[in-house]
């Protein structure tokens, strides 16, 4: 199972929070969940924490797109009739 969230370290309060990798792209903005500082994700940012989060999100998205679709959708077995 692949963790679909990226750890983000706020440069103001140094706390770590998590955000879905699908959302973190160039230009995405979110608030720190601890100090409420607005964080803008930009590839040209001098903040190493922002660049690291963008790279991690890109790697996770590539991994998620590369895995087979059958793996992402669990199939119910014929013997599993708990839903009836």
Backbone bond lengths (Angstrom), bond angles and torsions (degrees), N, CA, C in turn:
res aa  C-N    CA-C-N  psi(-1)  N-CA   C-N-CA  omega(-1)  CA-C   N-CA-C  phi
1 X - - - 1.451 - - 1.527 109.01 -
2 X 1.290 116.10 128.71 1.460 122.23 -179.20 1.527 108.79 -93.97
3 X 1.330 115.87 132.24 1.454 120.53 175.59 1.521 107.41 -75.07
4 X 1.324 117.24 121.83 1.461 121.78 -174.71 1.526 112.70 -91.82
5 X 1.321 117.73 11.36 1.457 120.92 -179.59 1.522 110.57 -115.75
6 X 1.328 114.62 151.21 1.459 122.57 -178.68 1.527 108.18 -112.26
7 X 1.318 115.98 138.42 1.458 120.71 175.47 1.522 108.98 -81.69
8 X 1.322 115.81 133.08 1.461 122.19 -180.00 1.522 107.82 -123.64
9 X 1.324 116.43 129.09 1.462 120.83 178.12 1.520 108.65 -103.20
10 X 1.318 115.99 122.06 1.462 121.61 178.49 1.520 109.03 -73.64
11 X 1.322 117.03 132.86 1.463 120.37 -178.98 1.525 112.06 -79.12
12 X 1.327 117.06 -19.20 1.465 119.44 -179.98 1.532 111.48 -80.54
13 X 1.342 117.02 -51.28 1.465 120.02 -175.17 1.532 113.32 -105.97
14 X 1.329 117.68 -5.99 1.476 124.61 178.80 1.525 113.87 64.34
15 X 1.314 117.19 15.64 1.463 120.60 176.96 1.525 109.23 -87.20
16 X 1.327 115.78 152.71 1.456 121.62 -179.30 1.524 108.76 -106.92
17 X 1.334 116.04 133.75 1.460 121.37 172.93 1.511 108.22 -135.44
18 X 1.328 116.58 171.26 1.461 120.74 -174.30 1.528 110.73 -121.77
19 X 1.324 114.56 147.76 1.465 122.14 178.89 1.518 107.75 -141.56
20 X 1.324 116.90 149.51 1.464 121.17 179.68 1.524 110.83 -63.07
21 X 1.328 116.00 135.97 1.466 121.58 -178.00 1.526 111.54 -64.05
22 X 1.323 117.71 -29.79 1.469 120.73 -179.68 1.528 111.61 -64.88
23 X 1.317 117.35 -26.61 1.464 120.90 -177.98 1.524 112.76 -86.21
24 X 1.319 117.63 -30.02 1.468 121.21 -173.61 1.522 109.97 -79.33
25 X 1.311 115.35 105.87 1.464 123.48 178.40 1.524 108.00 -141.17
26 X 1.314 116.33 171.08 1.457 121.19 178.21 1.532 109.24 -60.03
27 X 1.323 117.14 125.15 1.457 122.08 -179.96 1.522 114.20 96.42
28 X 1.326 118.44 -9.84 1.464 122.09 179.69 1.524 109.70 -69.57
29 X 1.337 116.59 141.08 1.457 121.32 178.02 1.520 109.69 -124.79
30 X 1.313 115.87 141.14 1.460 121.90 175.51 1.519 108.41 -149.25
31 X 1.317 115.36 161.52 1.457 120.13 176.77 1.515 109.62 -99.09
32 X 1.321 116.11 144.34 1.457 121.07 172.78 1.526 106.90 -62.47
33 X 1.313 116.53 134.31 1.461 120.75 -177.13 1.525 112.27 -75.19
34 X 1.330 117.52 -10.02 1.458 121.09 -177.70 1.526 112.30 -103.23
35 X 1.336 117.42 -47.08 1.470 120.10 -176.16 1.534 112.53 -112.66
36 X 1.328 117.20 -2.75 1.464 123.99 176.72 1.533 113.62 67.77
37 X 1.322 118.44 19.12 1.462 121.40 177.19 1.526 109.45 -72.38
38 X 1.318 117.27 137.24 1.459 121.69 177.23 1.523 109.28 -75.22
39 X 1.327 115.85 125.57 1.461 121.80 179.09 1.518 107.54 -114.58
40 X 1.329 116.45 123.05 1.456 122.44 177.39 1.520 108.46 -107.32
41 X 1.324 115.90 125.60 1.462 120.78 -178.52 1.519 109.04 -89.66
42 X 1.332 115.17 117.30 1.456 122.48 -177.74 1.526 107.99 -139.78
43 X 1.335 116.96 130.23 1.466 120.43 -177.57 1.526 112.27 -63.62
44 X 1.321 117.79 -24.17 1.464 120.41 -179.43 1.531 112.15 -92.23
45 X 1.322 117.32 8.55 1.460 121.40 -179.67 1.527 110.83 -65.61
46 X 1.319 115.75 144.81 1.460 119.95 176.34 1.523 111.42 -83.41
47 X 1.323 117.12 -9.24 1.463 121.74 179.47 1.527 109.45 -76.65
48 X 1.306 116.01 116.20 1.465 121.69 -177.09 1.533 111.33 -64.26
49 X 1.341 117.48 -33.65 1.463 120.88 -179.75 1.525 111.76 -64.68
50 X 1.317 116.97 -37.64 1.465 121.50 178.77 1.522 110.30 -69.61
51 X 1.324 117.04 -45.05 1.471 119.80 178.59 1.526 111.26 -62.93
52 X 1.328 116.94 -39.75 1.464 121.13 179.22 1.539 110.33 -63.56
53 X 1.330 117.57 -42.59 1.464 121.18 179.27 1.527 111.06 -64.91
54 X 1.339 117.08 -40.13 1.466 120.40 177.89 1.524 111.52 -63.67
55 X 1.327 117.13 -42.63 1.466 120.56 179.49 1.528 111.05 -66.54
56 X 1.325 117.33 -41.99 1.465 120.96 178.67 1.522 110.75 -62.82
57 X 1.328 116.66 -42.86 1.464 120.55 179.49 1.524 110.87 -63.78
58 X 1.320 116.60 -40.20 1.468 120.72 178.91 1.528 110.67 -63.06
59 X 1.333 117.02 -42.66 1.465 120.95 178.97 1.527 111.39 -65.01
60 X 1.320 117.05 -41.62 1.467 120.45 179.75 1.518 110.55 -65.89
61 X 1.347 117.61 -42.86 1.472 120.01 178.49 1.520 110.88 -61.55
62 X 1.333 117.54 -40.97 1.470 121.04 179.10 1.526 110.44 -63.67
63 X 1.321 117.12 -40.91 1.463 121.30 178.72 1.520 110.87 -65.55
64 X 1.332 116.71 -42.08 1.464 120.27 -179.54 1.527 111.70 -66.41
65 X 1.324 117.04 -37.45 1.463 120.43 179.58 1.520 111.56 -72.87
66 X 1.328 117.45 -27.59 1.462 121.26 -176.93 1.523 112.92 -80.43
67 X 1.329 117.08 -26.27 1.464 117.91 -177.45 1.526 110.35 -73.28
68 X 1.318 116.82 150.52 1.468 121.12 -177.61 1.526 111.83 -62.91
69 X 1.315 115.62 147.26 1.459 121.24 -179.48 1.523 111.48 -65.67
70 X 1.320 118.24 -34.03 1.463 121.69 -179.39 1.522 110.93 -62.77
71 X 1.322 116.84 -29.15 1.458 120.97 179.97 1.521 111.21 -73.05
72 X 1.320 117.78 -30.55 1.453 121.00 -176.23 1.525 113.18 -81.87
73 X 1.345 118.26 -19.84 1.459 121.94 179.61 1.520 108.39 -112.17
74 X 1.332 117.95 108.67 1.462 119.34 -179.66 1.526 111.22 -68.68
75 X 1.309 116.11 136.09 1.457 121.96 -179.56 1.521 108.93 -97.82
76 X 1.328 117.56 134.88 1.459 121.93 176.52 1.519 108.44 -78.81
77 X 1.311 115.83 135.75 1.465 119.27 179.71 1.523 109.79 -77.89
78 X 1.332 116.15 160.62 1.463 121.23 -178.62 1.521 110.91 -65.37
79 X 1.328 118.16 -28.48 1.454 121.79 -179.29 1.522 113.20 -80.31
80 X 1.305 118.00 -10.71 1.457 121.61 -178.83 1.519 109.30 -89.04
81 X 1.294 116.22 101.25 1.467 121.13 -178.94 1.530 110.42 -116.04
82 X 1.307 116.36 26.47 1.460 120.68 -176.70 1.526 112.31 -68.94
83 X 1.310 117.34 -18.31 1.455 119.51 -179.18 1.518 113.29 -85.75
84 X 1.336 117.99 -5.25 1.462 120.98 -179.16 1.497 110.98 -100.18
